[in-house]
Amino acid sequence: MLGEPAPVEPIAPMMLVTARLPHFCDAVVGAAGRPLSFKQMPNGTVVIGGGRRGRADPSENLSEMLFPELRLTAQTAMEIFPVMRGAAIVRSWSGVEGRMPDDIPVIGPSARHEGLYHAFGFSAHGFQMGPGVGEIMAGLIATGATQAPLAPFSITRFAA
Ligand SMILES: Cc1cc2nc3c(=O)[nH]c(=O)nc-3n(C[C@H](O)[C@H](O)[C@H](O)COP(=O)(O)OP(=O)(O)OC[C@H]3O[C@@H](n4cnc5c(N)ncnc54)[C@H](O)[C@@H]3O)c2cc1C
């Protein structure tokens, strides 16, 4: 919209949650070789996601679950945690998210317009990055400078 190239792609990460299980895991677990994020909540339910995608419709701000893909997420969880084999899935959901081609968000000032700042394309990591990015952006906008090393996040990496 502002003439600054930003190849952001709409994606639809998917999650599922199980019925309560006896407590067996305190850590938030990720897998290195295949997509998985895995966390048992204090009430015993297990929230599982980590990369399998549904179908994103950015024009309507809607997403659609793709259950054959979600099945693979459940399968990975069962293979890594055999205790999950009898678990019942009670709910699943997805949402529209912005992904950059290098999975690194765009954070910092516009290269084209004075007074315009970018913070988008969090590539499925925006919850964890939000508080830090918010603090950096507030300082940057209020004072025009930041100590944060923002060069790798610059929108100029996509300049034609
Ligand atoms: C299922 C799922 C699970 C996730 N799990 C995690 C996780 O475990 N950890 C993690 O760190 N991150 C996770 N994320 C990613 C995280 O939710 C996002 O990175 C984060 O919400 C992005 O924040 P944002 O403010 O950049 O964008 P958004 O939260 O998408 O906000 C953008 C806003 O802009 C509005 N908008 C769009 N176009 C216009 C327009 N033209 N004019 C006005 N408003 C407009 C939209 O309606 C929306 O409200 C997950 C995402 C999904 C979908």
The ligand as a MOL file (V3000), in Angstrom:
LIG
                    3D

  0  0  0     0  0            999 V3000
M  V30 BEGIN CTAB
M  V30 COUNTS 53 58 0 0 0
M  V30 BEGIN ATOM
M  V30 1 C -3.1970 -21.0040 15.7970 0
M  V30 2 C -2.0500 -20.0840 16.1010 0
M  V30 3 C -1.1550 -20.4130 17.1060 0
M  V30 4 C -0.0960 -19.5690 17.4070 0
M  V30 5 N 0.7620 -19.9210 18.4080 0
M  V30 6 C 1.7780 -19.1090 18.7290 0
M  V30 7 C 2.6680 -19.4440 19.7900 0
M  V30 8 O 2.5330 -20.4880 20.4300 0
M  V30 9 N 3.6810 -18.6050 20.0690 0
M  V30 10 C 3.8600 -17.4470 19.3910 0
M  V30 11 O 4.7920 -16.7090 19.7010 0
M  V30 12 N 3.0360 -17.0860 18.3720 0
M  V30 13 C 2.0080 -17.8950 18.0200 0
M  V30 14 N 1.1730 -17.5600 17.0130 0
M  V30 15 C 1.4700 -16.3560 16.2250 0
M  V30 16 C 0.9190 -15.0790 16.8550 0
M  V30 17 O -0.4630 -15.2360 17.1070 0
M  V30 18 C 1.1280 -13.9340 15.8350 0
M  V30 19 O 2.5080 -13.8910 15.4770 0
M  V30 20 C 0.7300 -12.5950 16.3760 0
M  V30 21 O -0.6090 -12.5930 16.8080 0
M  V30 22 C 0.9220 -11.5340 15.2960 0
M  V30 23 O 0.5820 -10.2930 15.8290 0
M  V30 24 P 0.3920 -9.0630 14.8860 0
M  V30 25 O -0.0470 -7.9370 15.7730 0
M  V30 26 O 1.6200 -8.8820 14.0270 0
M  V30 27 O -0.7500 -9.4770 13.8660 0
M  V30 28 P -2.2770 -9.8210 14.1450 0
M  V30 29 O -2.4530 -10.3530 15.5580 0
M  V30 30 O -2.7030 -10.6630 12.9960 0
M  V30 31 O -2.9600 -8.4060 14.1030 0
M  V30 32 C -3.1430 -7.7220 12.8780 0
M  V30 33 C -4.4430 -6.9400 12.9980 0
M  V30 34 O -4.5650 -6.0910 11.8710 0
M  V30 35 C -5.8920 -6.1500 11.4230 0
M  V30 36 N -5.8890 -5.7280 10.0170 0
M  V30 37 C -5.5210 -6.4400 8.9290 0
M  V30 38 N -5.6400 -5.7080 7.8310 0
M  V30 39 C -6.0740 -4.4850 8.2110 0
M  V30 40 C -6.3680 -3.2880 7.5190 0
M  V30 41 N -6.2190 -3.1700 6.2060 0
M  V30 42 N -6.7840 -2.2310 8.2540 0
M  V30 43 C -6.9260 -2.3190 9.6080 0
M  V30 44 N -6.6500 -3.4470 10.3110 0
M  V30 45 C -6.2320 -4.5070 9.6140 0
M  V30 46 C -6.3180 -7.5860 11.6290 0
M  V30 47 O -7.7130 -7.7320 11.6890 0
M  V30 48 C -5.6600 -7.8860 12.9830 0
M  V30 49 O -6.4960 -7.5470 14.0770 0
M  V30 50 C 0.0910 -18.3730 16.6750 0
M  V30 51 C -0.8230 -18.0350 15.6690 0
M  V30 52 C -1.8710 -18.8830 15.3770 0
M  V30 53 C -2.8200 -18.5000 14.2680 0
M  V30 END ATOM
M  V30 BEGIN BOND
M  V30 1 1 1 2
M  V30 2 1 2 3
M  V30 3 2 2 52
M  V30 4 2 3 4
M  V30 5 1 4 5
M  V30 6 1 4 50
M  V30 7 2 5 6
M  V30 8 1 6 7
M  V30 9 1 6 13
M  V30 10 2 7 8
M  V30 11 1 7 9
M  V30 12 1 9 10
M  V30 13 2 10 11
M  V30 14 1 10 12
M  V30 15 2 12 13
M  V30 16 1 13 14
M  V30 17 1 14 15
M  V30 18 1 14 50
M  V30 19 1 15 16
M  V30 20 1 16 17
M  V30 21 1 16 18
M  V30 22 1 18 19
M  V30 23 1 18 20
M  V30 24 1 20 21
M  V30 25 1 20 22
M  V30 26 1 22 23
M  V30 27 1 23 24
M  V30 28 2 24 25
M  V30 29 1 24 26
M  V30 30 1 24 27
M  V30 31 1 27 28
M  V30 32 2 28 29
M  V30 33 1 28 30
M  V30 34 1 28 31
M  V30 35 1 31 32
M  V30 36 1 32 33
M  V30 37 1 33 34
M  V30 38 1 33 48
M  V30 39 1 34 35
M  V30 40 1 35 36
M  V30 41 1 35 46
M  V30 42 1 36 37
M  V30 43 1 36 45
M  V30 44 2 37 38
M  V30 45 1 38 39
M  V30 46 1 39 40
M  V30 47 2 39 45
M  V30 48 1 40 41
M  V30 49 2 40 42
M  V30 50 1 42 43
M  V30 51 2 43 44
M  V30 52 1 44 45
M  V30 53 1 46 47
M  V30 54 1 46 48
M  V30 55 1 48 49
M  V30 56 2 50 51
M  V30 57 1 51 52
M  V30 58 1 52 53
M  V30 END BOND
M  V30 END CTAB
M  END
